[in-house]
Amino acid sequence: MLLAHNDCIVFAGDSVTDMGSQTPVGEGLFENLGSGKSYVRQVESLLAAVYPEREIRVVNAGISGNTSRDLLARWERDVLPYHPQWVSICIGINDVWRQFDCPAQKEWHVLPEEYRENVEKMILSVKSMAKGILLITPYYMEPCKQDALRVRMAEYADILRELAEKHGCTFIDLQAAFDAYFQYRHSSYIAWDRIHPNYVGATLIARLVLSHLGFDYNHVPDKGE
């Protein structure tokens, strides 16, 4: 697995990452005071259960409602002080959502070019210190690919794909993973509002993240490690 003993991984994002974690940054054992109930909790639990010999610090830096603009504004407070070896960025849903649920509040909208600039600034700020950066796409759990919000969300996911290629980051396509799941079950099974995943949805995200980190479910701890 890519995460080594004493590594720190910070998961930065919005409500999908937050899910009840301590504000502004959560970590630790207790759900409502620590890393919350999102995929971050699932990742942390699996790491501790399967790799007990590796002490890996997992930090939840998600805040509900954040856009990329909001996340960038608190980046120096909530991410950089941890000097993380790994950084995960899962942001963009609210950048798009505000364009649909608050169409008259133009100042709240984060359009594609600003989104690109915001995320690239985050990448550049940690690129020299981090072993790896994960870029996790925004998504919309709507099976109809012609849905206007989903079409717009895909534009932002494409921006992340481009940035991942440009800066050598790991690209994680949540929309594709959810689409594969929807071949078997309706989106309401994992998120009633098509955005906020329940425990099943969080598990899907956690498994996908861990797969990109080389996680081995059959790992046997070695006392010599």
Contacts in CASP RR format, 6 or more apart in sequence:
PFRMAT RR
TARGET T0000
AUTHOR 0000-0000-0000
METHOD contacts of the structure
MODEL  1
MLLAHNDCIVFAGDSVTDMGSQTPVGEGLFENLGSGKSYVRQVESLLAAV
YPEREIRVVNAGISGNTSRDLLARWERDVLPYHPQWVSICIGINDVWRQF
DCPAQKEWHVLPEEYRENVEKMILSVKSMAKGILLITPYYMEPCKQDALR
VRMAEYADILRELAEKHGCTFIDLQAAFDAYFQYRHSSYIAWDRIHPNYV
GATLIARLVLSHLGFDYNHVPDKGE
1 51 0 8 1.000
1 54 0 8 1.000
1 213 0 8 1.000
1 214 0 8 1.000
1 215 0 8 1.000
1 216 0 8 1.000
1 219 0 8 1.000
2 86 0 8 1.000
2 131 0 8 1.000
2 213 0 8 1.000
2 214 0 8 1.000
3 9 0 8 1.000
3 47 0 8 1.000
3 51 0 8 1.000
3 54 0 8 1.000
3 56 0 8 1.000
3 85 0 8 1.000
3 86 0 8 1.000
3 213 0 8 1.000
4 54 0 8 1.000
4 85 0 8 1.000
5 53 0 8 1.000
5 54 0 8 1.000
5 55 0 8 1.000
5 56 0 8 1.000
5 225 0 8 1.000
6 54 0 8 1.000
6 55 0 8 1.000
6 56 0 8 1.000
6 57 0 8 1.000
7 54 0 8 1.000
7 56 0 8 1.000
7 57 0 8 1.000
7 85 0 8 1.000
7 86 0 8 1.000
7 131 0 8 1.000
8 56 0 8 1.000
8 57 0 8 1.000
8 58 0 8 1.000
8 59 0 8 1.000
8 82 0 8 1.000
8 83 0 8 1.000
8 84 0 8 1.000
8 85 0 8 1.000
8 86 0 8 1.000
9 56 0 8 1.000
9 57 0 8 1.000
9 58 0 8 1.000
9 59 0 8 1.000
9 84 0 8 1.000
9 85 0 8 1.000
9 86 0 8 1.000
9 87 0 8 1.000
9 88 0 8 1.000
10 59 0 8 1.000
10 61 0 8 1.000
10 78 0 8 1.000
10 79 0 8 1.000
10 82 0 8 1.000
10 84 0 8 1.000
10 86 0 8 1.000
10 87 0 8 1.000
10 88 0 8 1.000
11 17 0 8 1.000
11 40 0 8 1.000
11 43 0 8 1.000
11 58 0 8 1.000
11 59 0 8 1.000
11 60 0 8 1.000
11 61 0 8 1.000
11 62 0 8 1.000
11 88 0 8 1.000
11 90 0 8 1.000
12 61 0 8 1.000
12 62 0 8 1.000
12 71 0 8 1.000
12 75 0 8 1.000
12 78 0 8 1.000
12 79 0 8 1.000
12 87 0 8 1.000
12 88 0 8 1.000
12 89 0 8 1.000
12 90 0 8 1.000
12 91 0 8 1.000
12 122 0 8 1.000
13 61 0 8 1.000
13 62 0 8 1.000
13 63 0 8 1.000
13 66 0 8 1.000
13 71 0 8 1.000
13 89 0 8 1.000
13 90 0 8 1.000
13 91 0 8 1.000
14 62 0 8 1.000
14 63 0 8 1.000
14 64 0 8 1.000
14 65 0 8 1.000
14 66 0 8 1.000
14 67 0 8 1.000
14 71 0 8 1.000
14 90 0 8 1.000
14 91 0 8 1.000
14 92 0 8 1.000
14 93 0 8 1.000
14 94 0 8 1.000
15 62 0 8 1.000
15 63 0 8 1.000
15 64 0 8 1.000
15 65 0 8 1.000
15 66 0 8 1.000
15 195 0 8 1.000
15 196 0 8 1.000
16 38 0 8 1.000
16 39 0 8 1.000
16 90 0 8 1.000
16 93 0 8 1.000
16 195 0 8 1.000
16 196 0 8 1.000
16 197 0 8 1.000
16 205 0 8 1.000
17 38 0 8 1.000
17 39 0 8 1.000
17 40 0 8 1.000
17 60 0 8 1.000
17 61 0 8 1.000
17 62 0 8 1.000
17 90 0 8 1.000
18 36 0 8 1.000
18 38 0 8 1.000
18 60 0 8 1.000
18 62 0 8 1.000
18 63 0 8 1.000
18 64 0 8 1.000
19 36 0 8 1.000
19 37 0 8 1.000
19 38 0 8 1.000
19 40 0 8 1.000
19 41 0 8 1.000
19 196 0 8 1.000
19 202 0 8 1.000
20 31 0 8 1.000
20 32 0 8 1.000
20 36 0 8 1.000
20 37 0 8 1.000
20 38 0 8 1.000
20 64 0 8 1.000
21 34 0 8 1.000
21 35 0 8 1.000
21 36 0 8 1.000
21 38 0 8 1.000
21 40 0 8 1.000
21 60 0 8 1.000
21 62 0 8 1.000
22 32 0 8 1.000
22 33 0 8 1.000
22 34 0 8 1.000
22 36 0 8 1.000
22 60 0 8 1.000
23 63 0 8 1.000
24 61 0 8 1.000
24 62 0 8 1.000
24 63 0 8 1.000
24 74 0 8 1.000
24 77 0 8 1.000
24 78 0 8 1.000
25 59 0 8 1.000
25 60 0 8 1.000
25 61 0 8 1.000
25 62 0 8 1.000
25 78 0 8 1.000
26 33 0 8 1.000
26 34 0 8 1.000
26 35 0 8 1.000
26 36 0 8 1.000
26 59 0 8 1.000
26 60 0 8 1.000
26 61 0 8 1.000
27 34 0 8 1.000
27 35 0 8 1.000
27 57 0 8 1.000
27 58 0 8 1.000
27 59 0 8 1.000
27 60 0 8 1.000
28 34 0 8 1.000
28 35 0 8 1.000
31 37 0 8 1.000
31 41 0 8 1.000
34 60 0 8 1.000
35 41 0 8 1.000
35 44 0 8 1.000
35 58 0 8 1.000
35 59 0 8 1.000
35 60 0 8 1.000
36 60 0 8 1.000
37 199 0 8 1.000
37 202 0 8 1.000
38 60 0 8 1.000
38 197 0 8 1.000
38 202 0 8 1.000
38 205 0 8 1.000
39 197 0 8 1.000
39 201 0 8 1.000
39 202 0 8 1.000
39 203 0 8 1.000
39 205 0 8 1.000
39 206 0 8 1.000
39 209 0 8 1.000
40 58 0 8 1.000
40 60 0 8 1.000
40 206 0 8 1.000
41 60 0 8 1.000
41 202 0 8 1.000
42 202 0 8 1.000
42 203 0 8 1.000
42 205 0 8 1.000
42 206 0 8 1.000
43 58 0 8 1.000
43 206 0 8 1.000
43 209 0 8 1.000
43 210 0 8 1.000
44 58 0 8 1.000
46 206 0 8 1.000
46 210 0 8 1.000
46 215 0 8 1.000
47 54 0 8 1.000
47 56 0 8 1.000
47 58 0 8 1.000
47 215 0 8 1.000
48 56 0 8 1.000
50 215 0 8 1.000
50 216 0 8 1.000
50 217 0 8 1.000
50 219 0 8 1.000
51 219 0 8 1.000
51 221 0 8 1.000
52 221 0 8 1.000
53 221 0 8 1.000
53 222 0 8 1.000
53 223 0 8 1.000
53 224 0 8 1.000
53 225 0 8 1.000
54 225 0 8 1.000
57 82 0 8 1.000
59 82 0 8 1.000
59 84 0 8 1.000
61 78 0 8 1.000
61 79 0 8 1.000
62 71 0 8 1.000
62 78 0 8 1.000
63 70 0 8 1.000
63 71 0 8 1.000
63 74 0 8 1.000
65 94 0 8 1.000
66 91 0 8 1.000
66 94 0 8 1.000
67 91 0 8 1.000
67 92 0 8 1.000
67 94 0 8 1.000
67 95 0 8 1.000
67 98 0 8 1.000
67 108 0 8 1.000
67 110 0 8 1.000
68 91 0 8 1.000
68 92 0 8 1.000
68 95 0 8 1.000
68 110 0 8 1.000
68 114 0 8 1.000
68 115 0 8 1.000
68 118 0 8 1.000
68 119 0 8 1.000
69 95 0 8 1.000
69 110 0 8 1.000
69 114 0 8 1.000
69 118 0 8 1.000
70 94 0 8 1.000
71 89 0 8 1.000
71 91 0 8 1.000
71 118 0 8 1.000
71 122 0 8 1.000
72 118 0 8 1.000
72 121 0 8 1.000
72 122 0 8 1.000
75 121 0 8 1.000
75 122 0 8 1.000
75 125 0 8 1.000
76 125 0 8 1.000
79 87 0 8 1.000
79 122 0 8 1.000
79 125 0 8 1.000
79 126 0 8 1.000
80 125 0 8 1.000
80 126 0 8 1.000
83 129 0 8 1.000
84 126 0 8 1.000
84 129 0 8 1.000
84 130 0 8 1.000
85 129 0 8 1.000
85 130 0 8 1.000
85 131 0 8 1.000
85 132 0 8 1.000
86 130 0 8 1.000
86 131 0 8 1.000
86 132 0 8 1.000
86 133 0 8 1.000
86 134 0 8 1.000
86 213 0 8 1.000
87 122 0 8 1.000
87 126 0 8 1.000
87 130 0 8 1.000
87 132 0 8 1.000
87 133 0 8 1.000
87 134 0 8 1.000
88 133 0 8 1.000
88 134 0 8 1.000
88 136 0 8 1.000
88 209 0 8 1.000
89 119 0 8 1.000
89 122 0 8 1.000
89 123 0 8 1.000
89 133 0 8 1.000
89 134 0 8 1.000
89 135 0 8 1.000
89 136 0 8 1.000
90 136 0 8 1.000
90 138 0 8 1.000
90 174 0 8 1.000
91 119 0 8 1.000
91 138 0 8 1.000
92 110 0 8 1.000
92 115 0 8 1.000
92 138 0 8 1.000
92 156 0 8 1.000
93 138 0 8 1.000
93 139 0 8 1.000
93 140 0 8 1.000
93 153 0 8 1.000
93 195 0 8 1.000
94 110 0 8 1.000
95 109 0 8 1.000
95 110 0 8 1.000
95 115 0 8 1.000
95 138 0 8 1.000
95 156 0 8 1.000
96 138 0 8 1.000
96 140 0 8 1.000
96 149 0 8 1.000
96 152 0 8 1.000
96 153 0 8 1.000
96 156 0 8 1.000
97 149 0 8 1.000
97 195 0 8 1.000
98 105 0 8 1.000
98 108 0 8 1.000
98 109 0 8 1.000
98 110 0 8 1.000
99 109 0 8 1.000
99 152 0 8 1.000
100 148 0 8 1.000
100 149 0 8 1.000
100 152 0 8 1.000
102 108 0 8 1.000
102 109 0 8 1.000
110 118 0 8 1.000
112 155 0 8 1.000
112 156 0 8 1.000
112 159 0 8 1.000
115 156 0 8 1.000
115 159 0 8 1.000
116 159 0 8 1.000
116 162 0 8 1.000
116 163 0 8 1.000
119 135 0 8 1.000
119 159 0 8 1.000
119 160 0 8 1.000
119 163 0 8 1.000
120 163 0 8 1.000
120 167 0 8 1.000
123 133 0 8 1.000
123 135 0 8 1.000
123 163 0 8 1.000
123 167 0 8 1.000
123 169 0 8 1.000
124 167 0 8 1.000
126 133 0 8 1.000
127 133 0 8 1.000
127 167 0 8 1.000
132 169 0 8 1.000
132 170 0 8 1.000
133 167 0 8 1.000
133 168 0 8 1.000
133 169 0 8 1.000
133 170 0 8 1.000
134 169 0 8 1.000
134 170 0 8 1.000
134 172 0 8 1.000
134 209 0 8 1.000
134 212 0 8 1.000
135 160 0 8 1.000
135 163 0 8 1.000
135 164 0 8 1.000
135 169 0 8 1.000
135 170 0 8 1.000
135 171 0 8 1.000
135 172 0 8 1.000
136 160 0 8 1.000
136 172 0 8 1.000
136 174 0 8 1.000
136 205 0 8 1.000
136 209 0 8 1.000
137 156 0 8 1.000
137 157 0 8 1.000
137 160 0 8 1.000
137 161 0 8 1.000
137 171 0 8 1.000
137 172 0 8 1.000
137 173 0 8 1.000
137 174 0 8 1.000
137 175 0 8 1.000
138 153 0 8 1.000
138 156 0 8 1.000
138 157 0 8 1.000
138 160 0 8 1.000
138 174 0 8 1.000
139 153 0 8 1.000
139 157 0 8 1.000
139 174 0 8 1.000
139 175 0 8 1.000
139 178 0 8 1.000
140 147 0 8 1.000
140 149 0 8 1.000
140 150 0 8 1.000
140 153 0 8 1.000
140 175 0 8 1.000
140 194 0 8 1.000
140 195 0 8 1.000
141 178 0 8 1.000
141 182 0 8 1.000
141 187 0 8 1.000
141 190 0 8 1.000
141 191 0 8 1.000
141 194 0 8 1.000
141 195 0 8 1.000
142 149 0 8 1.000
142 150 0 8 1.000
142 187 0 8 1.000
142 194 0 8 1.000
143 179 0 8 1.000
143 182 0 8 1.000
143 187 0 8 1.000
144 150 0 8 1.000
145 151 0 8 1.000
153 175 0 8 1.000
154 175 0 8 1.000
157 173 0 8 1.000
157 175 0 8 1.000
160 171 0 8 1.000
161 171 0 8 1.000
161 173 0 8 1.000
163 169 0 8 1.000
164 170 0 8 1.000
164 171 0 8 1.000
165 171 0 8 1.000
170 212 0 8 1.000
172 208 0 8 1.000
172 209 0 8 1.000
172 212 0 8 1.000
174 205 0 8 1.000
174 208 0 8 1.000
177 204 0 8 1.000
177 205 0 8 1.000
177 208 0 8 1.000
178 187 0 8 1.000
178 190 0 8 1.000
178 204 0 8 1.000
181 190 0 8 1.000
181 204 0 8 1.000
187 194 0 8 1.000
189 200 0 8 1.000
190 197 0 8 1.000
190 198 0 8 1.000
190 200 0 8 1.000
190 201 0 8 1.000
190 204 0 8 1.000
191 197 0 8 1.000
191 198 0 8 1.000
191 201 0 8 1.000
197 204 0 8 1.000
197 205 0 8 1.000
END
